Amino acid sequence: MIRSLIFSSNGLETNSRALDVISNNLANASSAGFKKSIVFSQTLKNAKEKPDQDAMPNELVDFTQGKLIESGNPMSVALVGEGFFTIQKDGELYYTRQGNFSRNEEGYYVTGNGDYVMGQGGPVLLDKEFTIQDDGAIVMDGNIIDYLEVVKFNNPMQLRRVGNGYFKAAENAITERISDQVQVKAGYLEDSNVNTLEEMVNMIEVYRQFEANQKVVRTQDETLEKAVNDVGRT
C-alpha cells in the first residue's frame, strides 16, 4: 500500500514537471531559436540513495532544427544544421541558436541582450558596413576580418538551459569548432521547434494523467487512514 502511494506520488511529480515544461514550450513557441524540452521519468540506479522513490522526473532538450524564416534584418543570422553561436557574457561563454543580433553603440556585434557575439578572434567589432557569408565569414571592405565562432558538442546533453535562449556547457564538455563546416544564413532567423498543436495535445494528456494519479493518491490515502483507524480499535 505504502509503495503504491509512493509510486502514484512520483507520477504526480512527473506530471507536474511535464505541465511546467509544456507551458514553457508554449510560451516560447514564437521565440527565435528556442528548443523545446521533454520530461521523462528516470529510474534511479542506486535505490540506497533514495529508497522511497523508484524514479525521478528529468528534462531533455530537443535540439531538432527549426524552420528558417526571413527576418528582413541583414544582421540576423541562422544556422543550418547542428552547432551553436558562441556568446560572451560577463567574461563567460554561452551558446545559443538565437541569431537576432545587432550592432551596439560601440560597434560590437551583440545579442538582443547586449552580450558579445564571438568570432574566432574574439568579440566582433563592426565599425564599417559588413556582410556575413554562408560559411560564417564576416566581410568588411572586401576583406574577411573574422569568422563567426560556431561550435558543436560531442554530447549536447551536457548543455544546460540558463534562460534568454542561452545554454551553458558542463566543465568536461567536449566542443569542436565547425565554423568552416556550417551554413550561415544572413537575413534569416531559425524559428522555434515547438509544434503548438502537438504541445496542446500533450498538455491535455498530461493533465488527465495528473488527475488520474491525484484520484489514486486520494483513494490510497483514505484506504490507509481507514486501515490505521481499524487497527487502532482492535
C-alpha positions as CSV (number, residue, x, y, z in Angstrom):
1,M,0.0,0.0,0.0
2,I,2.7,2.4,1.0
3,R,4.8,1.6,-2.1
4,S,1.8,2.1,-4.3
5,L,1.2,5.5,-2.7
6,I,4.8,6.5,-3.3
7,F,4.6,5.3,-6.9
8,S,1.5,7.4,-7.5
9,S,3.1,10.4,-5.8
10,N,6.1,10.1,-8.1
11,G,3.7,10.1,-11.0
12,L,2.2,13.4,-9.8
13,E,5.6,14.9,-9.5
14,T,6.5,13.9,-13.1
15,N,3.1,15.1,-14.4
16,S,3.6,18.5,-12.6
17,R,7.1,18.9,-14.1
18,A,5.8,18.0,-17.5
19,L,3.0,20.6,-17.3
20,D,5.6,23.3,-16.3
21,V,7.8,22.3,-19.3
22,I,4.9,22.2,-21.8
23,S,3.8,25.6,-20.6
24,N,7.3,27.0,-21.1
25,N,7.4,25.4,-24.6
26,L,4.2,27.1,-25.5
27,A,5.3,30.4,-24.0
28,N,8.4,30.3,-26.3
29,A,6.7,29.0,-29.4
30,S,7.5,32.2,-31.2
31,S,11.0,32.8,-29.8
32,A,13.7,32.6,-32.4
33,G,16.0,29.5,-32.0
34,F,14.1,28.2,-29.0
35,K,14.4,24.4,-28.4
36,K,11.6,22.6,-26.7
37,S,12.1,20.3,-23.7
38,I,10.6,16.9,-23.0
39,V,10.1,15.4,-19.5
40,F,10.7,11.8,-18.8
41,S,11.0,9.5,-15.7
42,Q,14.5,8.5,-14.9
43,T,14.8,5.3,-13.0
44,L,17.3,5.6,-10.1
45,K,20.3,3.3,-10.4
46,N,21.1,3.3,-6.7
47,A,18.0,2.7,-4.6
48,K,20.0,3.2,-1.4
49,E,20.4,6.9,-2.2
50,K,16.6,7.4,-2.1
51,P,14.8,4.2,-1.2
52,D,11.4,5.9,-1.1
53,Q,11.4,6.7,-4.8
54,D,11.7,4.5,-7.9
55,A,12.1,7.3,-10.4
56,M,12.5,11.0,-10.7
57,P,11.4,13.4,-13.5
58,N,14.1,14.6,-15.7
59,E,14.2,17.1,-18.6
60,L,15.7,16.5,-22.1
61,V,16.2,19.3,-24.6
62,D,15.2,18.6,-28.2
63,F,17.7,20.2,-30.5
64,T,15.8,19.5,-33.7
65,Q,16.3,22.1,-36.4
66,G,13.5,24.8,-36.6
67,K,12.4,26.2,-39.9
68,L,14.1,29.3,-41.3
69,I,12.2,32.5,-41.6
70,E,13.3,35.6,-43.4
71,S,13.8,38.4,-40.9
72,G,14.4,41.4,-43.1
73,N,17.4,42.3,-41.0
74,P,20.8,41.6,-42.6
75,M,22.4,41.5,-39.1
76,S,20.3,38.5,-38.0
77,V,21.7,35.0,-38.8
78,A,20.5,31.4,-38.7
79,L,22.4,28.2,-38.6
80,V,21.5,25.3,-41.0
81,G,22.3,22.0,-39.3
82,E,24.0,21.4,-36.0
83,G,26.0,23.8,-34.0
84,F,25.7,26.9,-31.7
85,F,26.8,30.5,-31.9
86,T,29.2,31.4,-29.1
87,I,28.3,34.3,-26.8
88,Q,30.4,36.1,-24.2
89,K,28.6,37.4,-21.2
90,D,30.4,38.8,-18.1
91,G,33.6,37.0,-19.2
92,E,31.9,33.6,-19.5
93,L,31.0,31.7,-22.7
94,Y,27.4,30.7,-23.5
95,Y,25.9,29.1,-26.6
96,T,22.7,29.8,-28.5
97,R,20.8,29.1,-31.7
98,Q,19.1,32.6,-31.5
99,G,20.6,34.8,-34.1
100,N,18.7,38.0,-33.6
101,F,21.9,40.0,-33.4
102,S,22.6,43.7,-33.9
103,R,25.4,46.3,-33.5
104,N,25.7,48.2,-30.3
105,E,26.8,51.9,-29.9
106,E,30.5,50.8,-29.7
107,G,30.2,48.9,-33.0
108,Y,30.3,45.4,-31.5
109,Y,28.2,42.6,-32.8
110,V,25.8,41.7,-29.9
111,T,22.8,39.6,-29.0
112,G,19.4,41.0,-28.2
113,N,20.5,41.1,-24.5
114,G,23.6,43.1,-25.4
115,D,26.1,40.3,-25.0
116,Y,29.0,39.9,-27.3
117,V,28.8,37.6,-30.3
118,M,32.1,35.8,-30.6
119,G,34.2,35.4,-33.7
120,Q,37.2,33.1,-33.9
121,G,39.3,36.1,-32.9
122,G,37.1,37.2,-30.0
123,P,34.2,39.8,-29.9
124,V,33.5,41.1,-33.3
125,L,33.9,44.8,-34.0
126,L,31.8,46.1,-36.9
127,D,32.9,49.7,-37.3
128,K,32.0,49.7,-41.1
129,E,29.4,48.2,-43.3
130,F,29.8,44.4,-43.4
131,T,28.3,41.2,-44.8
132,I,28.2,37.7,-43.5
133,Q,28.8,34.9,-45.9
134,D,27.3,31.4,-45.9
135,D,30.5,30.0,-44.4
136,G,30.3,32.4,-41.4
137,A,32.9,34.7,-42.8
138,I,32.5,38.4,-41.8
139,V,33.5,40.6,-44.8
140,M,34.3,44.3,-44.5
141,D,35.7,46.4,-47.3
142,G,36.1,43.2,-49.4
143,N,38.2,41.5,-46.8
144,I,37.4,38.7,-44.4
145,I,38.0,40.1,-40.9
146,D,36.9,37.1,-38.9
147,Y,34.6,34.1,-38.9
148,L,31.7,33.5,-36.5
149,E,32.7,31.1,-33.8
150,V,30.3,28.2,-34.3
151,V,30.8,25.1,-32.2
152,K,29.2,21.7,-31.7
153,F,29.2,19.4,-28.7
154,N,30.0,15.7,-28.8
155,N,27.2,15.3,-26.3
156,P,24.6,18.1,-26.4
157,M,23.1,16.7,-23.2
158,Q,26.0,18.4,-21.4
159,L,24.4,21.7,-22.2
160,R,22.2,23.3,-19.5
161,R,19.5,25.8,-20.3
162,V,20.1,29.1,-18.5
163,G,17.5,31.4,-19.9
164,N,17.3,34.1,-22.6
165,G,17.9,31.3,-25.2
166,Y,21.4,30.6,-23.8
167,F,23.0,27.3,-22.8
168,K,25.9,26.8,-20.5
169,A,28.3,23.9,-21.1
170,A,29.4,21.5,-18.4
171,E,33.1,21.8,-17.5
172,N,34.0,18.5,-19.1
173,A,32.0,19.1,-22.3
174,I,34.0,18.5,-25.5
175,T,33.5,21.1,-28.2
176,E,34.5,21.1,-31.8
177,R,34.8,24.3,-33.9
178,I,32.7,23.8,-37.0
179,S,32.7,27.4,-38.4
180,D,34.1,26.1,-41.7
181,Q,31.5,23.3,-41.9
182,V,28.3,25.0,-41.1
183,Q,26.0,27.1,-43.3
184,V,25.1,30.5,-42.0
185,K,22.1,32.3,-43.5
186,A,22.3,36.1,-43.1
187,G,18.9,37.9,-43.0
188,Y,17.2,34.8,-41.6
189,L,16.2,33.5,-38.1
190,E,15.6,30.0,-37.0
191,D,12.1,29.5,-35.7
192,S,11.5,27.6,-32.5
193,N,10.9,23.8,-33.0
194,V,7.7,23.9,-30.9
195,N,4.7,22.5,-32.5
196,T,1.9,24.4,-30.8
197,L,-0.9,21.9,-31.6
198,E,1.3,19.0,-30.5
199,E,2.1,20.7,-27.2
200,M,-1.6,21.5,-26.6
201,V,-2.4,17.8,-27.1
202,N,0.4,16.8,-24.8
203,M,-0.8,19.2,-22.1
204,I,-4.3,17.7,-22.2
205,E,-3.0,14.2,-22.0
206,V,-0.6,15.0,-19.1
207,Y,-3.3,16.9,-17.2
208,R,-5.6,13.8,-17.5
209,Q,-2.8,11.7,-16.1
210,F,-2.3,14.2,-13.3
211,E,-6.0,14.0,-12.4
212,A,-5.9,10.1,-12.5
213,N,-2.8,10.0,-10.3
214,Q,-4.4,12.5,-7.9
215,K,-7.5,10.3,-7.6
216,V,-5.4,7.2,-6.9
217,V,-3.4,9.0,-4.2
218,R,-6.6,10.2,-2.6
219,T,-8.1,6.7,-2.6
220,Q,-5.0,5.1,-1.3
221,D,-4.7,7.7,1.4
222,E,-8.3,7.2,2.5
223,T,-7.8,3.4,2.5
224,L,-4.6,3.7,4.5
225,E,-6.3,6.0,7.0
226,K,-9.2,3.6,7.4
227,A,-6.8,0.7,7.9
228,V,-4.9,2.5,10.6
229,N,-8.1,3.5,12.4
230,D,-9.5,0.0,12.3
231,V,-6.3,-1.4,13.7
232,G,-6.4,1.2,16.5
233,R,-9.9,-0.1,17.5
234,T,-8.9,-3.8,17.7
